[in-house]
Amino acid sequence: MKKLLASTVMLATFALAGCTTTGATNSGTGTAIGTANEIGMNVFRAAIDNQCRSQIEKQTAWRVASVAMTEAQQESVKTNVCGCVSEQAPQQVTIVELGNAAIDSQYRTQLVAQVVAKSLQSCYASFVQ
């Protein structure tokens, strides 16, 4: 409960700090908050990609399909499918979930597994037809 409260306070502080910036635009580009957000999202996408590749190899459909592929073709399919999953990931999580994932490694592992499970099948089906 304390971690949830701490992450909520931290995110609220970032949100309020973002509201007090000056200048013509408030895009967050070049600011500490924008940079932190980009770094956090890149770490999240990398974790999604690793989990995706691991999950693909465990699927029976992949084992059957990969028999007829070269290693280069297998890598290409994994890259395309996991790229799709990584692109969909930010749309499936809230800022609070990302904040909690930054603080708690167990929560991060659960969140990554949940996001991959939601989108892996649809992405895999779109590339292996």
C-alpha positions as CSV (number, residue, x, y, z in Angstrom):
1,M,0.0,0.0,0.0
2,K,2.9,2.3,0.8
3,K,4.4,1.7,-2.6
4,L,1.1,2.5,-4.3
5,L,0.8,5.7,-2.4
6,A,4.4,6.7,-3.0
7,S,4.1,6.0,-6.8
8,T,0.8,8.0,-6.9
9,V,2.4,10.9,-5.1
10,M,5.4,10.8,-7.4
11,L,3.3,10.7,-10.5
12,A,1.1,13.5,-9.2
13,T,4.2,15.6,-8.5
14,F,5.5,15.0,-12.1
15,A,2.1,15.9,-13.5
16,L,1.9,19.1,-11.5
17,A,5.4,20.0,-12.4
18,G,4.5,19.6,-16.1
19,C,1.7,22.0,-15.7
20,T,4.0,24.8,-14.4
21,T,6.5,24.8,-17.3
22,T,6.8,27.9,-19.3
23,G,7.2,28.5,-23.0
24,A,5.2,28.4,-26.2
25,T,4.6,24.7,-26.1
26,N,4.2,22.2,-23.3
27,S,5.2,19.0,-25.2
28,G,7.6,17.8,-22.6
29,T,10.3,17.4,-25.2
30,G,13.7,18.2,-23.8
31,T,12.4,18.5,-20.2
32,A,13.4,16.2,-17.4
33,I,9.9,14.8,-17.3
34,G,9.8,14.1,-21.0
35,T,13.2,12.5,-20.9
36,A,12.3,10.3,-17.9
37,N,9.1,9.3,-19.6
38,E,11.0,8.3,-22.8
39,I,13.5,6.3,-20.8
40,G,10.8,4.6,-18.8
41,M,8.9,3.7,-21.9
42,N,12.0,2.4,-23.7
43,V,12.8,0.1,-20.7
44,F,9.2,-1.0,-20.7
45,R,9.3,-1.8,-24.5
46,A,12.5,-3.7,-24.1
47,A,11.0,-5.8,-21.3
48,I,7.9,-6.4,-23.5
49,D,10.2,-7.5,-26.4
50,N,12.1,-10.0,-24.3
51,Q,8.9,-11.4,-22.8
52,C,7.3,-11.6,-26.3
53,R,10.2,-13.6,-27.8
54,S,10.2,-15.9,-24.8
55,Q,6.4,-16.5,-25.2
56,I,6.6,-17.1,-28.9
57,E,9.1,-19.9,-28.5
58,K,6.7,-21.6,-26.0
59,Q,3.8,-21.7,-28.4
60,T,2.9,-24.9,-30.2
61,A,1.9,-23.0,-33.3
62,W,5.4,-21.4,-33.4
63,R,7.2,-24.7,-33.0
64,V,5.2,-26.1,-36.0
65,A,5.6,-23.1,-38.2
66,S,9.3,-22.6,-37.4
67,V,10.3,-26.0,-38.7
68,A,9.7,-24.8,-42.2
69,M,11.7,-21.6,-41.7
70,T,15.3,-20.7,-41.8
71,E,16.9,-19.0,-38.7
72,A,16.8,-15.7,-40.6
73,Q,13.1,-16.1,-41.3
74,Q,12.4,-17.1,-37.7
75,E,14.2,-13.9,-36.5
76,S,12.3,-11.8,-39.0
77,V,8.9,-13.1,-37.8
78,K,9.9,-12.7,-34.1
79,T,11.1,-9.1,-34.8
80,N,7.9,-8.2,-36.7
81,V,5.5,-9.8,-34.2
82,C,7.3,-8.5,-31.1
83,G,7.6,-5.1,-32.7
84,C,3.8,-5.1,-33.1
85,V,3.4,-6.2,-29.4
86,S,5.8,-3.4,-28.3
87,E,3.9,-0.8,-30.3
88,Q,0.6,-1.8,-28.7
89,A,2.0,-2.0,-25.2
90,P,1.8,1.8,-24.3
91,Q,-1.8,1.8,-25.3
92,Q,-2.6,-1.0,-22.8
93,V,-1.1,0.5,-19.6
94,T,-1.9,3.5,-17.5
95,I,0.6,6.0,-16.2
96,V,-0.1,4.7,-12.7
97,E,0.7,1.2,-13.8
98,L,4.0,2.4,-15.3
99,G,4.8,4.2,-12.1
100,N,4.2,1.1,-10.0
101,A,6.3,-1.0,-12.5
102,A,9.2,1.5,-12.1
103,I,9.1,0.9,-8.3
104,D,8.2,-2.7,-7.9
105,S,10.0,-5.4,-10.0
106,Q,7.5,-8.1,-9.3
107,Y,4.7,-5.8,-10.4
108,R,6.7,-4.9,-13.5
109,T,7.1,-8.6,-14.4
110,Q,3.3,-9.2,-13.9
111,L,2.4,-6.1,-16.0
112,V,4.8,-7.1,-18.9
113,A,3.3,-10.7,-18.9
114,Q,-0.2,-9.3,-18.9
115,V,0.5,-6.9,-21.8
116,V,2.2,-9.5,-23.9
117,A,-0.6,-12.0,-23.3
118,K,-3.2,-9.5,-24.5
119,S,-1.6,-8.6,-27.8
120,L,0.7,-11.5,-28.8
121,Q,-2.0,-13.7,-30.4
122,S,-3.4,-10.9,-32.6
123,C,0.1,-9.7,-33.7
124,Y,1.2,-13.3,-34.3
125,A,-1.9,-14.0,-36.4
126,S,-1.4,-10.9,-38.5
127,F,2.1,-11.9,-39.5
128,V,1.7,-15.6,-39.9
129,Q,-1.2,-16.0,-42.3
